[in-house]
């Protein structure tokens, strides 16, 4: 297991020498991993992103069981109240509250990876699988871009798009995260600007369709950015969209409220091809614990949040992108 210092040095070295590599970093930044492409197969790591995949997939229609056993509402409410108290004190303005959901399914991690449709997918050994719709950062040329995803609504609700775009809580949540990401990118780049603000993306699940709002923020890196990839990545962690604002204090509150170990869930993974970098936030995450599969999910809490609605959003995000 690499230390943070070792990971940064490896990423900087590979970047300087333009050696393609894959990296993944957990939420608490305690278990970082870096692999050259030739090392993926022997470590049982599969990855699929828009410009790279090391897994040939022949999708067939499958029948499957997928039943959810979320945490009891009383447990969620207790954590929610801790968060709301912190918001009322001014300790945090936005906090991403998450919990694990037990699954009853006949699917394996392998089958979920092979049959799931998502922009970013990763299967790490026999430990977990991710099918994430959310980019973390992309670097192309010397332009760094981030795409925070904040705001979710069931697409089957009447006037869903209008209600999502006009919802005070969702607007507040999204504004806060865009401000945070602008500040984050300003630490590593210049001329930071919002390219696109609050656009809607549709995500299909095995149950229904969800609407999510995202924004695009960009900045300019120095020409030799590839020599400091590790430093750039770590300066931006943890990802703002799955922690909150302000980051340091919010992460402390997350640990107090959630009372469980996130692990690689809400960490990041990515791929450097020798010239460009693409990465994702590890949401839509299923982890193997002994003989059980656990789906970890959650959502952003603000002053305007209502406990019942946030609890339901957490459950709605427990899905498979199959079908």
BELMOZI-V645166 format. One record per backbone hydrogen bond with DSSP energy under -0.5 kcal/mol. NH is the residue of the N-H (numbers start at 1). CO is the residue of the C=O. E is the energy in kcal/mol with one decimal. If there is no record, write none. Layout:
BEGIN
NH,CO,E
NH,CO,E
END
This chain:
BEGIN
2,32,-0.7
7,3,-2.5
8,4,-2.6
9,5,-2.2
10,6,-2.5
11,7,-2.8
12,8,-2.5
13,9,-2.4
14,10,-3.0
15,11,-2.3
16,12,-2.6
17,13,-2.3
18,15,-0.8
19,14,-2.9
20,18,-0.6
21,272,-1.8
22,35,-3.2
23,270,-2.1
24,33,-2.2
25,268,-2.7
27,263,-2.3
29,26,-1.3
33,24,-2.6
35,22,-3.0
37,20,-0.9
39,36,-2.1
40,36,-0.5
40,37,-1.3
43,39,-0.9
43,40,-0.6
44,41,-1.8
45,40,-1.9
46,123,-2.3
48,121,-2.6
49,52,-3.2
52,49,-1.3
54,47,-1.7
57,55,-0.6
59,57,-0.6
67,104,-2.2
69,102,-2.3
75,72,-0.8
76,72,-1.9
77,73,-3.2
78,74,-1.7
79,75,-1.7
80,76,-2.8
81,77,-2.4
82,78,-1.4
83,79,-2.1
84,80,-2.8
85,81,-2.1
86,82,-1.8
87,83,-2.3
88,84,-2.5
89,85,-1.6
90,86,-0.7
90,87,-0.9
91,86,-2.5
92,86,-0.8
93,245,-3.2
94,245,-1.4
95,301,-1.9
96,243,-2.7
97,95,-0.9
97,299,-2.3
99,297,-2.6
101,295,-2.8
102,69,-1.8
103,293,-2.1
104,67,-2.4
105,103,-0.6
106,65,-0.8
112,108,-2.2
113,109,-2.3
114,110,-2.6
115,111,-2.6
116,112,-1.7
117,321,-2.2
118,116,-0.6
120,132,-2.0
121,48,-2.8
122,130,-2.0
123,46,-2.6
124,128,-2.3
125,44,-1.8
125,123,-0.8
127,124,-2.6
128,124,-1.2
129,286,-2.5
130,122,-2.8
131,284,-2.4
132,120,-2.0
135,133,-0.6
136,279,-2.3
138,145,-2.4
139,277,-2.6
140,143,-2.2
143,140,-2.0
144,142,-0.6
144,219,-2.2
145,138,-2.9
146,217,-2.9
147,136,-0.8
150,148,-0.6
150,213,-2.1
153,211,-2.1
155,209,-2.6
157,154,-1.5
160,157,-1.4
163,159,-2.7
164,160,-2.7
165,161,-2.4
166,162,-1.5
167,163,-0.8
167,164,-0.7
171,167,-2.6
172,168,-2.6
173,169,-2.5
174,170,-2.4
175,171,-2.8
176,172,-2.1
177,173,-1.9
178,174,-2.4
179,175,-2.1
180,176,-2.1
181,177,-2.6
182,178,-2.2
183,179,-2.0
184,180,-2.5
185,181,-2.9
186,182,-1.6
187,183,-0.7
187,184,-1.5
188,184,-0.5
188,185,-1.1
189,185,-1.9
190,220,-2.5
193,218,-2.5
195,193,-0.7
195,216,-2.2
196,216,-1.6
198,196,-0.5
199,214,-2.8
201,212,-3.1
203,210,-2.9
205,208,-2.6
206,320,-1.6
210,203,-3.0
211,153,-3.2
212,201,-2.5
213,151,-1.8
214,199,-2.7
215,148,-1.4
216,196,-2.8
217,146,-2.6
218,193,-2.8
219,144,-2.1
220,190,-3.3
221,142,-3.9
221,219,-0.5
225,222,-1.5
227,224,-2.1
228,225,-2.1
229,226,-0.7
232,228,-2.3
233,229,-2.6
234,230,-2.3
235,231,-1.8
236,232,-0.9
236,233,-1.0
237,234,-0.9
242,239,-1.0
243,240,-1.1
245,94,-1.8
250,246,-2.1
251,247,-2.8
252,248,-1.4
253,249,-1.8
254,250,-2.4
255,251,-2.0
256,252,-1.6
257,253,-3.0
258,254,-2.8
259,255,-1.1
262,260,-0.6
265,262,-1.5
266,282,-3.1
267,264,-2.5
268,25,-2.2
269,280,-1.9
270,23,-2.4
271,278,-2.9
272,21,-2.6
273,271,-0.5
273,276,-2.2
277,139,-2.3
278,271,-2.2
279,137,-1.0
280,269,-3.1
281,134,-2.2
282,267,-3.0
283,281,-2.2
285,296,-0.9
286,129,-2.8
287,294,-3.2
288,127,-3.1
289,287,-0.6
289,292,-3.0
292,289,-2.4
293,103,-0.5
294,287,-3.0
295,101,-3.0
296,285,-2.1
296,294,-0.6
297,99,-2.1
299,97,-1.9
301,95,-3.0
305,302,-1.5
310,306,-2.3
311,307,-2.5
312,308,-1.9
313,309,-2.1
314,310,-2.2
315,311,-1.6
316,312,-2.8
317,313,-1.7
318,315,-1.8
319,317,-1.1
322,320,-1.6
END
